Amino acid sequence: MPNFSDCDFPPLRQESIPRKRRTDADVGRASGAPASITDFPNELLLAILQYLPGIDLDNFQLPTFFCEPYLFLRSIISNADLARRVRHVDITYGENAYEQRKRYVANAQDKKAIKDGLRASGIADWKTLASLYNTDHVELESIYAAIIMQTPKIASMIVHDGWLGSYGESRNPDWVDLFRRANSRTSPGLMHKFENLQSLTVELLELKLIALAPALRTPSLRKLTLKGLVEFEYGGKSVAQVIRKLIPSRCNNIEELSIKQSILQNDILAVVVEASQHLRVFSYDITLDNVGEAFDLGQLGSKTLIAALESQSDSLESLVFLKDRGATEDLPPMFDLCGSLRGFSSLAHLKCQLESIAGDGNSAATLPQRLPPALKTMSVSLSNQSGPDTFDPLLGLKHLSSSYTTRTPHLQEIRLVAEDIVYSGRFYDYAGTVALFSRTDIKFILGRNVLFDDSWTPQRTAGWGFHAVPDDEVTSESSGEISLYSNN
C-alpha cells in the first residue's frame, strides 16, 4: 500500500492565503450612517433597472412623479444628505415651458415640510418664500430657485431663460436673486453661497447683464457661457458705466468666457472681460439675428475689439472670434481683429475668419505683423465675400510662410477652411499657398467649411483635438497635395 504525505497534496489556494482579522479601517461606512444608491451592489442595480420603462427619446418621462419639481423640492428639503448629492442643474422656465406636464397638487403634509425646511434655513424672509412655494399656481421657475437654494454642492448650472411676469411686464427670475443674496454684504442665513459652482451656462431671452451681475461675482466660478446676449447703449444711457459699478474690475476668477450668438458693444464687452482676474480662454461669435429695431450702428462707440480684450493680454491663451454673414456685411471694422495681437504674450491658439485679421490688404506683411509671438496653432476660415475686386488675404499667409521663424517661431499648425464656392481655386491661389508651407515645419491643412463648426473648442487646443482628416482635405504633409500644384 503506497504511503502519502502532505507534500503530495498541497493545500488549495484559498487555504494557503493567511486570513486577516477584520479591523475598523476595513469598514467602509460608519455604523448608523445613511445608505445611498452608491452602496448598492451592481447586481441589485441591474435588477432595479429591469423594472424601469424603456426610454422614449421623443417624450421621456417616467410614469411617476420622478420629474415633478415640487416633489423633488420636498425630498431634498427633508433630506439634507440627498440635497448635498446634487451636482448639476439644468432648468428651463418661461411662458409655455413644460405646459404639457401635469402639476402636482401639494397636500398639508407637503406644505408643512417645505415650511419647516425654509424655517431651518435661517433666511430672513422664509415665511414669504414658504407662502410663495406652497401656492397652488406657483411658477416652476420659483420652485427651481428653491431647489437651488437647498443644494449647496452644485458644480454646474445650465439655465434656459424665458419670459416671466404678466402681460406687458416682465420680471427677473428668482434664481438670479439667490446670487444676489449669496454675494451681498448682509448674511443670507444658512443658505449656501455657491461655494462649489464652477460652471454657469445661460441661454438668454429676456435677461440682461445688469440682472446677471450678481452671478458674475461668484468667487468659485471658473467657466461662464452666455448665449443670445444683446447689449448696447441706447437713448443716451451709458450702459457700460452702470454695468461696471455692478461688475467691477478683477471681481471674479473666471478663466473661460464664451459668448455665443450675441452682439455686445465693445465698451460693454470690455467691462465683462476686465471683471476676470486671469482669463485664459475667450470665445465670441457675433450675430445680428437677435437685435431689435432699437439697434443703431451709430451708437456702437469707437472702442475696438482688441482694445476690449487688452486687459487680459498677459493671461489670454486661446481666442475664438467668429461672425455670421449678416454681421460680417453690416458691422464696422472695429468688430474685427484689426490691429495687432503682438501684445498678447500668452496667446497660443487662435481661431477666426481670415478676413478679420488679415487687414486691408495694402501690405502682404500685415498678417505676420499682427499675430501673437507665442502662437502655436491657428484655424482660419475664408468666405466667398472677398472676390477678385477686393484684397487677397492669402497673401498674408504666403508671407507668413517665409517670416514665421522670426514673427511666430512657435507656430506648429495652420488650418484654412474655405467655403465650397471658392475652394476650387476660383478666386485664390490655394495651390501656391500649400506649396509654400510644404517647405516649412508648419503643418498646413486645407479643408472645406464643414469642419469649421462648433465641434472645435478652446479646451481641445492640445494638439487641437481634431480626430481625423477627411478625404477632401489637403495638407502640406500629405501626398494629395501634389494634385494641387503639380502637373503630375
DALINVEN-V950539 format. One record per residue. SS is DSSP state (alpha for helix, beta for strand, coil for the rest). Layout:
ss->SS
ss->SS
This chain:
ss->coil
ss->coil
ss->coil
ss->coil
ss->coil
ss->alpha
ss->alpha
ss->alpha
ss->coil
ss->coil
ss->coil
ss->coil
ss->alpha
ss->alpha
ss->alpha
ss->alpha
ss->coil
ss->coil
ss->coil
ss->coil
ss->coil
ss->coil
ss->coil
ss->alpha
ss->alpha
ss->alpha
ss->coil
ss->coil
ss->coil
ss->coil
ss->coil
ss->coil
ss->coil
ss->coil
ss->coil
ss->coil
ss->alpha
ss->alpha
ss->alpha
ss->coil
ss->coil
ss->alpha
ss->alpha
ss->alpha
ss->alpha
ss->alpha
ss->alpha
ss->alpha
ss->alpha
ss->coil
ss->coil
ss->coil
ss->coil
ss->coil
ss->coil
ss->coil
ss->coil
ss->coil
ss->coil
ss->coil
ss->coil
ss->coil
ss->coil
ss->coil
ss->coil
ss->coil
ss->coil
ss->coil
ss->alpha
ss->alpha
ss->alpha
ss->alpha
ss->alpha
ss->alpha
ss->alpha
ss->alpha
ss->alpha
ss->alpha
ss->coil
ss->alpha
ss->alpha
ss->alpha
ss->alpha
ss->coil
ss->coil
ss->coil
ss->coil
ss->beta
ss->beta
ss->beta
ss->beta
ss->beta
ss->coil
ss->coil
ss->coil
ss->coil
ss->coil
ss->coil
ss->coil
ss->coil
ss->coil
ss->coil
ss->coil
ss->coil
ss->coil
ss->coil
ss->coil
ss->alpha
ss->alpha
ss->alpha
ss->alpha
ss->alpha
ss->alpha
ss->alpha
ss->alpha
ss->alpha
ss->alpha
ss->alpha
ss->alpha
ss->alpha
ss->alpha
ss->coil
ss->coil
ss->coil
ss->coil
ss->alpha
ss->alpha
ss->alpha
ss->alpha
ss->alpha
ss->alpha
ss->alpha
ss->alpha
ss->coil
ss->coil
ss->coil
ss->coil
ss->coil
ss->coil
ss->alpha
ss->alpha
ss->alpha
ss->alpha
ss->alpha
ss->alpha
ss->alpha
ss->alpha
ss->alpha
ss->alpha
ss->coil
ss->coil
ss->coil
ss->coil
ss->coil
ss->coil
ss->beta
ss->beta
ss->beta
ss->beta
ss->beta
ss->coil
ss->coil
ss->coil
ss->coil
ss->coil
ss->coil
ss->coil
ss->coil
ss->coil
ss->coil
ss->coil
ss->coil
ss->coil
ss->alpha
ss->alpha
ss->alpha
ss->alpha
ss->alpha
ss->alpha
ss->alpha
ss->alpha
ss->alpha
ss->alpha
ss->coil
ss->coil
ss->coil
ss->coil
ss->coil
ss->coil
ss->coil
ss->coil
ss->coil
ss->coil
ss->coil
ss->coil
ss->coil
ss->coil
ss->coil
ss->beta
ss->beta
ss->beta
ss->beta
ss->beta
ss->coil
ss->coil
ss->coil
ss->coil
ss->coil
ss->alpha
ss->alpha
ss->alpha
ss->alpha
ss->alpha
ss->alpha
ss->alpha
ss->alpha
ss->coil
ss->coil
ss->coil
ss->coil
ss->coil
ss->coil
ss->beta
ss->beta
ss->beta
ss->beta
ss->beta
ss->coil
ss->coil
ss->beta
ss->beta
ss->coil
ss->coil
ss->coil
ss->coil
ss->coil
ss->coil
ss->coil
ss->alpha
ss->alpha
ss->alpha
ss->alpha
ss->alpha
ss->alpha
ss->alpha
ss->alpha
ss->coil
ss->coil
ss->coil
ss->coil
ss->coil
ss->beta
ss->coil
ss->coil
ss->coil
ss->beta
ss->beta
ss->beta
ss->beta
ss->beta
ss->beta
ss->beta
ss->beta
ss->beta
ss->coil
ss->alpha
ss->alpha
ss->alpha
ss->alpha
ss->alpha
ss->alpha
ss->alpha
ss->alpha
ss->alpha
ss->coil
ss->beta
ss->coil
ss->coil
ss->coil
ss->coil
ss->beta
ss->beta
ss->beta
ss->beta
ss->beta
ss->beta
ss->coil
ss->coil
ss->coil
ss->coil
ss->coil
ss->coil
ss->coil
ss->coil
ss->coil
ss->coil
ss->alpha
ss->alpha
ss->alpha
ss->coil
ss->coil
ss->coil
ss->coil
ss->coil
ss->alpha
ss->alpha
ss->alpha
ss->alpha
ss->alpha
ss->alpha
ss->alpha
ss->alpha
ss->coil
ss->coil
ss->coil
ss->coil
ss->coil
ss->beta
ss->beta
ss->beta
ss->beta
ss->beta
ss->beta
ss->coil
ss->alpha
ss->alpha
ss->alpha
ss->alpha
ss->alpha
ss->alpha
ss->coil
ss->coil
ss->alpha
ss->alpha
ss->alpha
ss->coil
ss->coil
ss->coil
ss->coil
ss->coil
ss->coil
ss->coil
ss->coil
ss->coil
ss->coil
ss->coil
ss->coil
ss->coil
ss->beta
ss->beta
ss->beta
ss->beta
ss->beta
ss->alpha
ss->alpha
ss->alpha
ss->alpha
ss->coil
ss->coil
ss->coil
ss->coil
ss->coil
ss->coil
ss->coil
ss->coil
ss->alpha
ss->alpha
ss->alpha
ss->alpha
ss->alpha
ss->coil
ss->coil
ss->coil
ss->coil
ss->coil
ss->coil
ss->beta
ss->beta
ss->beta
ss->beta
ss->beta
ss->beta
ss->coil
ss->coil
ss->coil
ss->coil
ss->coil
ss->coil
ss->coil
ss->coil
ss->coil
ss->coil
ss->coil
ss->alpha
ss->alpha
ss->alpha
ss->alpha
ss->alpha
ss->alpha
ss->alpha
ss->alpha
ss->alpha
ss->alpha
ss->alpha
ss->alpha
ss->alpha
ss->alpha
ss->coil
ss->coil
ss->coil
ss->coil
ss->coil
ss->beta
ss->beta
ss->beta
ss->beta
ss->beta
ss->beta
ss->coil
ss->alpha
ss->alpha
ss->alpha
ss->alpha
ss->coil
ss->coil
ss->coil
ss->coil
ss->coil
ss->coil
ss->alpha
ss->alpha
ss->alpha
ss->alpha
ss->alpha
ss->alpha
ss->alpha
ss->alpha
ss->coil
ss->coil
ss->coil
ss->coil
ss->coil
ss->beta
ss->beta
ss->beta
ss->beta
ss->beta
ss->beta
ss->alpha
ss->alpha
ss->alpha
ss->coil
ss->coil
ss->coil
ss->coil
ss->coil
ss->coil
ss->alpha
ss->alpha
ss->alpha
ss->coil
ss->alpha
ss->alpha
ss->alpha
ss->alpha
ss->coil
ss->coil
ss->coil
ss->coil
ss->coil
ss->coil
ss->coil
ss->coil
ss->beta
ss->beta
ss->coil
ss->coil
ss->coil
ss->alpha
ss->alpha
ss->alpha
ss->alpha
ss->alpha
ss->alpha
ss->alpha
ss->coil
ss->coil
ss->coil
